[in-house]
Amino acid sequence: MFVASKLPKNNGSSGWVEMLPKRQPKPALQASVTADIVIIGAGFAGLSCARQIVRNDPKAKVVILEAGLVGEGASGRNSGFIIDLPHEVSAEGLGGGSLDRARRDIKLYRTAIELGRELAEEHGWGREVFDPCGRFSVARGIQGDEHILSYGKQLDALGEQYTLLDRQAISDVTGSPAYTSGMFMPGTVMIQPADYIRRMADTFKDPVQVYEQTPALSFKNVGGAWVVKTPKGVVTAGKVILANNGHAQSFGFFKGQLLHVFTYASLTERFDPKRLPGQRTWAATPALPMGTTIRRIIDGNSDRILVRWRYSYNPTLTIGDRQVNSAGRVHDGKFITRFPALKGLRMEHRWGGPMALTWNSVPAFGELENGVISACGCNGLGASKSSAAGIAAADMALGIDSELVQILSAYDKPKQLPPQPFLTLGAKANMKFKEMRAGDE
């Protein structure tokens, strides 16, 4: 029997959720039901998994268990980048023999994008939900400028398209005088993550059932079937798919192999678009790893700015207001240095969201027990990696040896983390060093 040692707990609500109208949750499970496959988690991984199952076997009976409310967990706290290229704008992430890995990663990411594109076209979602606008990488100094140029050479080796922008060109895009250069990559899709997750969950019809506020408390194998207990119900299924990222460890899997890290975001109040020149919709990742991510978002007739920065190691899988507010104070400084024209604009929402990392940056993917499959350990880039892992988990559950299954199965297994207290000391020191190296990027 695998018993949950803790359940997901979110600190406050994300700005993405607060921007949306109130929603009627789907009912909690309050009965005993049967299914072919039960999926634990209704985020990027879990919902992508269900979508892939339905696409390959429309008659498959699927139950999705969400511990909280759809769109309010980790996926709805994401910054909304479904990227198609490796994230770090740095030669060290793509150099030499790692070009083959980069190509495999690109296949994963673009499969996730294609799933979203299919959903958007099928259900008529607008650009406020799914926007194939590309992304920028931005630099704030010589070191960042050099990284962008170096990354461009690696993209040349991969045969990928991009456009370099000088100081004036990136200023024309962002309306900010703070950036010294930039790069545009056309393949990234930007989403409103909470809305995207909500809408995806609402696409399912019988024989797929989504149950909200229904945490999986335990599961065990009984006579060849898996029996999953929830607070007021039971699901008996042939297979279990763990799509709960770091909380797979709560059931005893990947013990000592997942590093639990939170990242933080702040979202401004609405402002008149005339206050800031440049494009009204754009998204930028930093030239240096661990730098500052920025998005400009249209909200009706107004705009908002999202700032994401700061990482913290939280092995308890929870954070408090103190950590959110501490990161927020830094966000305020980064915001005003980039957008002096918006001086006096306050941050309306602040939040944090969890990631699950592995020591050797590999996914926690594959069959853990007979009929129990993991689509966890995304190592960041959750919208891309978790969606792809969910699709691959669906294929594996249905016995399909797809290219995605082969790619994810070929990675090394997650390495064991150092013992405490060395793990905590090392993780905090490493993140602090990388943040310092990024400087004001």
C-alpha positions in Angstrom: 0.0 0.0 0.0 1.2 3.5 -0.8 -0.1 6.1 1.6 0.2 9.9 1.1 2.3 11.4 3.9 1.1 14.9 3.0 -1.4 16.5 0.6 -0.9 19.5 -1.7 -1.3 22.8 0.0 -1.1 26.1 -1.8 -0.3 29.5 -0.3 -2.9 32.0 -1.4 -4.1 32.3 -5.0 -2.2 33.2 -8.1 -2.9 36.3 -10.1 -3.9 34.2 -13.1 -6.8 32.8 -11.1 -7.8 36.2 -9.7 -8.0 37.5 -13.3 -10.7 34.9 -14.2 -14.4 34.9 -13.4 -15.6 32.6 -10.6 -16.0 29.0 -11.7 -18.3 26.2 -10.5 -15.9 23.3 -9.5 -16.7 19.8 -10.6 -18.1 17.6 -7.8 -15.8 15.7 -5.5 -15.9 11.9 -5.7 -18.4 10.5 -3.2 -18.9 6.9 -4.4 -17.0 3.8 -5.5 -16.3 3.9 -9.2 -14.3 1.8 -11.6 -12.0 2.9 -14.4 -9.4 1.6 -16.9 -6.9 4.3 -15.8 -6.9 6.6 -12.8 -4.8 9.8 -13.0 -3.7 11.5 -9.9 -3.3 15.2 -10.6 -5.2 17.6 -13.0 -2.4 19.8 -14.1 -0.4 19.9 -17.3 0.7 16.3 -17.0 -2.6 14.8 -15.9 -4.9 16.6 -18.3 -2.4 16.1 -21.2 -2.3 12.4 -20.3 -6.1 12.1 -20.3 -6.3 13.9 -23.7 -3.8 11.5 -25.2 -5.7 8.5 -23.8 -8.9 9.7 -25.3 -7.2 10.4 -28.7 -5.9 6.8 -28.9 -8.8 5.0 -27.2 -12.0 7.0 -27.1 -13.8 4.3 -25.2 -11.2 4.1 -22.3 -12.8 4.9 -19.0 -10.6 7.5 -17.2 -10.9 9.1 -13.8 -8.8 12.2 -12.9 -8.4 13.1 -9.2 -7.5 16.6 -8.3 -6.7 17.3 -4.7 -7.7 21.0 -4.9 -9.4 23.1 -7.5 -8.5 22.8 -11.2 -6.2 25.6 -12.3 -5.3 26.6 -8.7 -2.4 24.2 -8.2 1.2 24.3 -9.6 0.1 24.5 -13.2 -2.0 27.6 -12.6 0.9 29.3 -10.9 3.2 28.8 -14.0 4.4 31.8 -15.9 2.7 30.5 -19.1 5.6 29.7 -21.4 5.1 26.6 -23.5 8.6 26.9 -25.0 9.9 24.9 -28.0 13.6 25.4 -27.4 15.9 24.6 -24.4 15.3 27.4 -21.8 18.7 28.6 -20.7 20.2 31.1 -23.1 23.7 29.8 -22.5 26.2 27.9 -24.5 26.9 25.6 -21.6 23.4 24.2 -21.8 23.7 23.2 -25.5 27.3 22.8 -26.3 29.2 19.8 -27.7 27.6 16.4 -27.4 24.4 17.8 -25.8 23.1 18.9 -29.2 21.4 15.4 -29.5 19.7 15.9 -26.2 18.6 19.3 -27.2 17.0 17.8 -30.3 15.2 15.3 -28.2 14.0 18.0 -25.8 12.7 20.1 -28.7 10.7 17.1 -29.9 9.1 16.8 -26.4 8.4 20.5 -26.2 6.8 20.8 -29.7 4.6 17.8 -29.0 3.2 19.7 -26.0 2.7 22.8 -28.1 0.9 20.8 -30.8 -1.5 19.3 -28.2 -2.4 22.9 -27.1 -2.7 24.0 -30.6 -5.2 21.2 -31.4 -7.2 22.1 -28.3 -7.3 25.8 -29.1 -8.4 25.2 -32.7 -11.0 22.5 -31.7 -12.6 24.7 -29.1 -12.1 28.1 -30.5 -9.8 29.5 -27.8 -8.6 33.0 -28.4 -5.2 34.5 -28.0 -6.0 35.5 -24.4 -5.7 31.7 -23.7 -3.3 30.3 -26.3 -1.1 32.8 -28.1 1.6 31.6 -30.6 3.5 34.9 -30.3 7.0 33.6 -29.7 9.3 34.7 -26.9 12.2 37.1 -26.4 15.4 36.6 -24.5 16.7 39.8 -23.0 20.0 41.0 -21.7 20.9 43.8 -19.3 24.6 44.0 -19.8 27.8 42.7 -21.5 27.6 39.3 -19.9 24.0 38.8 -21.0 24.8 40.1 -24.5 27.6 37.6 -24.9 25.3 34.7 -23.8 22.7 35.7 -26.4 25.3 35.7 -29.2 26.7 32.4 -28.0 23.2 30.9 -27.8 22.6 32.1 -31.4 25.6 30.0 -32.6 24.1 26.9 -30.9 20.7 27.5 -32.5 22.6 27.8 -35.8 24.0 24.3 -35.1 20.5 23.0 -34.4 19.1 24.7 -37.5 16.6 26.8 -35.5 15.3 30.2 -36.4 15.9 33.4 -34.4 16.3 37.1 -34.8 18.8 39.2 -32.9 17.8 42.6 -31.6 20.0 45.6 -30.6 19.2 48.0 -27.8 16.8 50.1 -29.8 15.0 47.2 -31.3 14.4 45.4 -28.0 13.3 48.8 -26.5 10.8 49.2 -29.3 9.3 45.8 -28.3 9.3 46.2 -24.5 9.0 49.9 -24.0 11.9 49.6 -21.5 15.2 51.4 -21.8 16.8 48.8 -19.5 17.7 46.1 -22.0 21.0 46.1 -24.0 20.1 43.4 -26.5 17.6 40.6 -27.2 16.7 37.6 -29.3 13.3 36.6 -30.7 12.4 32.9 -31.0 9.1 32.4 -32.9 8.1 28.9 -31.7 7.1 29.6 -28.1 3.4 29.7 -27.2 2.2 31.9 -24.4 -0.8 30.8 -22.4 -3.0 32.1 -19.5 -2.1 29.0 -17.5 -5.0 28.9 -15.1 -7.5 29.5 -17.9 -5.8 26.9 -20.1 -5.9 24.3 -17.4 -9.6 25.0 -16.6 -10.6 24.9 -20.2 -8.8 21.7 -20.8 -10.4 20.0 -17.8 -13.8 21.2 -19.1 -13.3 19.5 -22.5 -13.7 16.0 -21.1 -16.9 14.1 -21.4 -17.9 10.5 -20.5 -16.2 8.1 -20.2 -13.6 10.6 -18.7 -14.5 12.0 -15.3 -12.7 14.8 -13.4 -13.2 15.0 -9.7 -12.1 18.2 -7.8 -11.3 18.5 -4.2 -10.6 14.8 -4.2 -7.1 14.0 -3.0 -5.8 10.4 -3.4 -5.1 9.3 0.2 -3.7 5.8 -0.6 -3.6 3.1 -3.3 -2.9 -0.6 -3.2 -3.0 -3.6 -5.5 -5.9 -5.9 -4.8 -6.2 -9.0 -7.0 -4.4 -7.3 -9.9 -6.4 -4.0 -9.7 -5.4 -0.8 -8.1 -7.7 0.5 -5.4 -7.3 4.3 -4.8 -9.0 5.7 -1.7 -10.1 9.3 -1.4 -11.8 11.1 1.5 -15.3 10.0 0.5 -14.8 7.6 -2.4 -12.9 4.8 -4.0 -11.6 4.2 -7.5 -10.7 0.7 -8.7 -8.6 0.9 -11.9 -6.3 -1.3 -14.0 -3.5 1.4 -14.0 -2.5 4.4 -12.0 -0.7 7.4 -13.5 1.1 9.8 -11.1 0.8 13.3 -12.5 1.4 15.1 -9.3 5.1 16.0 -9.8 6.8 16.5 -6.4 4.0 14.9 -4.5 4.9 11.5 -6.0 7.4 11.5 -3.2 4.5 11.8 -0.7 3.5 8.3 -1.7 7.0 7.0 -1.1 8.4 7.1 -4.6 11.7 8.7 -5.6 12.7 8.9 -1.9 15.7 11.2 -1.7 15.7 11.9 -5.4 13.5 15.0 -5.8 14.6 18.5 -4.9 11.6 20.7 -4.1 12.0 24.3 -5.2 9.6 27.2 -5.4 9.7 30.2 -7.7 7.8 33.5 -7.2 5.9 36.0 -9.3 4.2 39.3 -8.9 1.5 40.8 -11.1 0.8 44.6 -11.3 -2.6 46.2 -11.1 -4.1 47.2 -14.5 -2.7 50.3 -16.2 -3.5 52.4 -19.2 -1.5 51.0 -22.2 -0.7 54.5 -23.2 1.6 54.8 -20.2 4.1 52.3 -21.7 5.3 52.3 -25.3 6.2 49.1 -27.1 4.1 46.1 -28.0 1.1 45.3 -25.7 1.7 41.5 -25.7 5.2 40.1 -25.2 7.1 37.7 -23.0 10.8 37.6 -22.2 13.1 35.1 -20.4 16.5 36.3 -19.1 19.7 35.9 -21.0 21.4 34.5 -17.9 20.0 31.5 -16.0 18.2 32.5 -12.8 17.5 36.0 -14.1 14.2 37.8 -14.3 11.2 36.7 -16.5 8.8 39.4 -17.6 5.5 39.3 -19.4 3.2 42.1 -20.6 -0.4 41.0 -20.6 -3.6 42.5 -22.0 -6.4 42.5 -19.5 -9.5 43.9 -21.3 -8.8 47.5 -22.2 -5.9 47.6 -19.8 -2.5 46.0 -19.4 -0.5 44.3 -16.6 3.2 43.4 -16.1 4.2 40.0 -14.6 7.6 39.8 -12.9 9.0 36.4 -11.9 12.3 35.9 -10.0 13.7 34.2 -6.9 14.0 30.5 -6.1 13.9 28.8 -2.7 14.5 25.3 -1.5 11.5 24.0 0.4 11.6 20.3 1.2 8.3 20.5 3.1 6.5 21.4 -0.2 5.0 24.4 1.4 5.8 28.1 1.6 4.5 31.0 3.8 3.6 34.6 3.3 7.0 35.7 4.5 8.8 34.0 1.6 6.3 35.4 -0.9 6.5 38.9 0.4 10.3 38.7 0.6 10.5 37.8 -3.1 7.9 40.4 -3.9 10.1 43.2 -2.4 12.8 42.2 -4.9 10.3 42.1 -7.7 9.4 45.7 -6.9 13.0 46.8 -7.4 13.4 44.8 -10.6 10.1 46.2 -12.0 11.0 49.9 -11.5 14.5 49.6 -13.0 12.9 48.2 -16.1 9.8 50.3 -16.3 10.5 53.8 -14.8 7.6 55.1 -16.8 5.3 53.1 -14.6 6.5 54.5 -11.3 3.8 54.3 -8.6 2.1 51.3 -10.2 1.5 48.8 -7.4 1.6 45.0 -7.4 -1.8 43.6 -7.0 -1.0 39.8 -6.7 1.9 37.8 -5.5 2.4 34.1 -5.3 4.8 31.2 -5.4 4.7 27.9 -7.3 6.5 24.6 -6.8 8.9 22.7 -9.1 10.4 19.2 -8.7 14.0 18.9 -9.8 16.4 15.9 -10.0 20.1 16.1 -9.2 21.0 15.1 -12.8 18.2 17.1 -14.4 16.4 14.0 -15.8 12.6 13.3 -15.6 11.1 11.0 -13.0 9.3 9.0 -15.6 8.4 5.4 -16.2 6.7 2.4 -14.7 7.4 2.3 -10.9 5.3 -0.8 -10.1 3.3 -3.1 -12.4 0.6 -0.7 -13.6 1.9 2.4 -11.8 3.4 5.0 -14.2 5.1 8.3 -13.2 5.0 11.5 -15.3 6.8 13.6 -12.7 10.1 15.5 -12.0 9.7 18.2 -14.7 12.8 20.1 -13.7 11.1 23.4 -14.5 9.5 24.3 -17.8 6.3 22.6 -16.5 4.0 23.6 -19.3 6.3 22.0 -21.9 7.9 19.1 -20.0 5.0 18.0 -17.9 2.6 18.1 -20.8 5.0 15.9 -22.8 5.5 13.6 -19.9 1.7 13.2 -19.6 1.4 12.4 -23.2 4.1 9.8 -23.0 2.6 8.3 -19.8 -0.7 7.8 -21.7 1.1 6.0 -24.5 3.0 3.8 -22.1 -0.3 2.9 -20.2 -1.9 1.9 -23.5 1.1 -0.2 -24.6 2.2 2.3 -27.4 5.9 2.5 -27.9 5.9 6.0 -29.2 8.8 8.3 -29.9 8.1 10.3 -26.7 8.1 7.1 -24.6 11.5 6.1 -26.1 12.9 9.6 -25.5 11.8 9.8 -21.8 12.7 6.2 -21.1 16.2 6.7 -22.5 17.2 9.2 -19.8 19.3 8.1 -16.9 17.4 7.4 -13.7 17.3 10.2 -11.1 20.4 10.3 -8.9 20.3 10.0 -5.1 20.5 13.4 -3.5 23.2 14.1 -0.8 22.2 13.4 2.8 21.0 16.1 5.1 22.2 18.6 6.3 24.5 18.7 3.2 21.5 18.7 0.8 19.9 21.8 2.3 23.2 23.7 2.7 24.3 22.8 -0.9 20.9 23.6 -2.5 20.6 27.0 -0.8 24.2 27.9 -1.6 23.9 26.8 -5.2 20.7 28.9 -5.8 22.2 31.9 -4.1 25.3 31.6 -6.2 23.3 31.4 -9.4 21.1 34.4 -8.4 24.3 36.4 -7.7 25.8 35.4 -11.0 22.7 36.5 -12.8 23.0 39.9 -11.1 20.3 42.3 -12.3 19.4 40.3 -15.4 
